Amino acid sequence: MGEPEWEKVNYSHFPRAEFRDRFEGAAFHPKNADRDLLVIMVEAYAATLGRPLDSIVRWIEKTPANRRFIPQILERFPNSKILLTIRDPRAVLAAQIALERTRKTRQFSAYYCVSHWLQAARLGLRAEAGEIPAILTRYEDLVADPALAMARVCEYLGIRFEREVVLTPTKAGKVWPGNSATARDFTTISSERARSWEGELTPEESRMALPGINAAFRL
């Protein structure tokens, strides 16, 4: 199966020590006592990369657990725009099962997997109802026509859609090989894996995702 992505990615090209020094220096400076640490961190990141702040239209913070703190995020950053991506819950369950086989944490729970998916689904419903400043993108639509899906996202964010930039995933400034739960290297955006769960889940495992499937029909 090969090494998982998180074990083989090399970040030696990124000046981590410089970034840490910049961040810690700013974070502990008395003048920044009342500033948000996240803002200080991204400013330090930009400075490390030599990017002027006035050249940046939007910062992206993609921690999945952010979905649990939407009210707090909007209170702290009222101009936030939220990007939601949702996938067939059976595909999510299949990916998490594969991830457990790789990591062997012995902490996998189908209940929590489906529960977390339902949290995202409820946010998707709120986004489509206009209750939160968010745009919902379905994974299956994204991989079927990446340019169309990302042009829509760029329009929502108010940034220019540049195919060669938007459709080339990078991490810390380098081309990104992906983080496949089954240790597959990313080469191109493809719909090949959109329905891969059909050959990976047992009938019993598919039934575990039924609550999510029922919610999906409402999206």
N, C-alpha and C positions, 0 to 999 in steps of 0.2 A: 504493500500500500504506500510505502514511502514515508518520509518525515512529514509531519503536519506543518502547515505554513508558519505557525508561531515559533517553531523550533529552527527553521532554516533561513528566515529573513535576516539579512545582515544590515544593521544600521550604522556601520562604522563610518559611512560617508557623512553622517549628520554630526555636527559638532555638539554633542550632548553636554560636555563639560561647560562649554561657553554658554549654552542655553540655560543650564542649571544655575550658573553664576549670575547671569543676567536676571533670571527670575527671582532667585533668593535675595539678591541685592535690592531689587525693587520691592519685593514683598515685605521685607523687614525694614524698609526705609520709613521713618516717621511720617513723611508727607503723604504716604499711601495708606495710612492706617484705616481710613474709611472707604477705601476703594475695593471693588470686587476682585477677588483673587483670580477669577477666570479671565477678567479683562487684563490684569497685569500679566498673566501667563501668555495670552495670545499676543500682547504687545512685545513681550520678550522673544517670542517665537519669530515674529516679523522682523525684529531687530537682528536676530541671529541670522536670518536669511537675507538681510539687507533690503527688505521690502518697506518702502515708505507707507505709513499708515493711511495717507490720503489716496493711495493707489488701490486700496482694498474696499470693495463695495459691501461684501458680506463675509462674516466669519461663519464657519460650519463647525458645529459641535455635535458629534453623532453617537454619543453614548446611548445604547438602547434603553437604559433605565430612565432616560429623560422623560419618557412618556408618562411616568408616574408623578411628575412634578410640573405639569404644564401651568397650573395657576401661579406657582412660585416663579417660574421662568418668565411668564408674562408680566408679573409684578416687578421683577428686577430688570427685565429687558423688554419694555412695552412695544418696541418696534420689531420684535422677533417675528420671523416667518418660519412656520413649522413644516417640515417635509415628512410625510408619512409614506412608508412603503409596506404593502401587505401582500402576503403570498398564501396560496392554498394551504390550509392548516395541515393537510396530510403531508405536503412537501416539507413543512416546518418540522413536523414530528419525525419524518424519515431522516432529516438532517441531524436532528438532536440525538436520535438513536445511533446514527453513524458516528457522531461526535463522541458519544459515550464509549463506543467501542474503541475509539482512538485514544481518548484520555483515561478511560478506566477509573473514573472518580467514584463509582458505585453510589452516586447521589442522584442519578437520573430519575425523574418523575414525569410520567406522561400527564399527570394532573396539572403540574406547574407549567409544563410546556403549553398545554391547551389554555390554561388560565391566563398566561402572559399573552397568548395570541388574542384572546377575547378582549383584553385591555386595549390592545392595538386596534381591534375591530371597532370597539366602542368609540375610540378617538376618531376613527375613519368616518363613522356615522355622524359625529359631531362636526367634523370638518365639512362634510358634504351638506350638512344643514346650515353651515355658516356660523356655527356657535363658537368656533375658535379659528384664529388666523392660520389655516393650514391647507395644504394641498395633498390629496391622496393619489398615490401611484400604485397600481397593481403590478407586482413583479412580472406576471405573465405578459402584460402589455409592454413593460419595459424591455424584456428580452425579445419580444416579437418585432418591435420597431423602436430601437433605442433612440434614434434621432428624433422621432416624433414625440416620444415620451419626455426626453430631456429638453427639447425646445419648449415644451409646455412648462416644465419646471423653471427653466431660465426666464421665461416670460413672467412667471409668478414672482421670481426673485428680483426682477428688474435688471438682469445682467444679459450681456450679449451671448448668443449661442454660437460657439465656435466648435465645430465638429471635432477637429483634431485635438482640442483640449478637453472638451466635455466627455468625449467617448474614449479617452485614453486614461484609465484609472492609474493614479500614482499614489505613493505613500512616502512621506518625507522627501518628496522631490524626485523619486525614482519610480519607474514603471513597476506596477504592483502585480504579483502573480496570483492574487486572490487569497481567500481564507476558507477554502473548501473543507467541509467536515470530513470528506473522504480523501483529503490530501491531493486533490487534483489541481494542477497548476492552471491558472487563468491564462488563456491565450487570446480569446476574443469574446465579445458579448454574443451569446447564442441562446436560442430557445431549446436547445437539446435537453437541458436538465429540467425544463419546466414541468414535465410529467414523469420524471424519473421515479417518483415515489410509487408509481403503479407496479414497478417491478421490485420494489424494496420493502414495502410494508406487507405484513400478513393481513388477512381479513380482520382478525381481532384487533391489530394495531390500527387499521383504518377506522374501525368503529370507535376507537378512543378519541378520534378527532371529530366525531359527530357534532358536539356542541359548537365547535368552530365552523363546521360546514353549514350548520343552520344559520349562524350569524353571517356567514359569507354571502348567503343568498339575499341578505338585506342590503349589501353594499353595491 
